[in-house]
């Protein structure tokens, strides 16, 4: 079995036990009586939430990164600060240091990444505007 699944089941059981303890022991001490049907409804709702959160979280963890160093070459973006020859570009909502060795590029122009060296990108003006 997957370790993440085992931890999710264990934490769900702890949550259910805590809920049952609060409803059966804690609330009566405060003078609040909840029927067993209410406890069962709360436990089913909590279990449904836990299953949904586990499935969505697992799907998000399996998803491949959209932007990152291994996928930057060929990615399009826009300049945030003028590249003369160094400046900032925005690619998929992230800011990157970039340089344009050929020509200066003004703010707001579309660029495409042609190379990278560590965290610094080399870009050129995009030929086609999609």
Beta strands, then each sheet from edge to edge (+ up, - down):
strand 1: 76-79
strand 2: 86-91
strand 3: 94-99
strand 4: 110-117
strand 5: 120-125
sheet 1: 1+ 2- 3+ 5+ 4- 1+
end
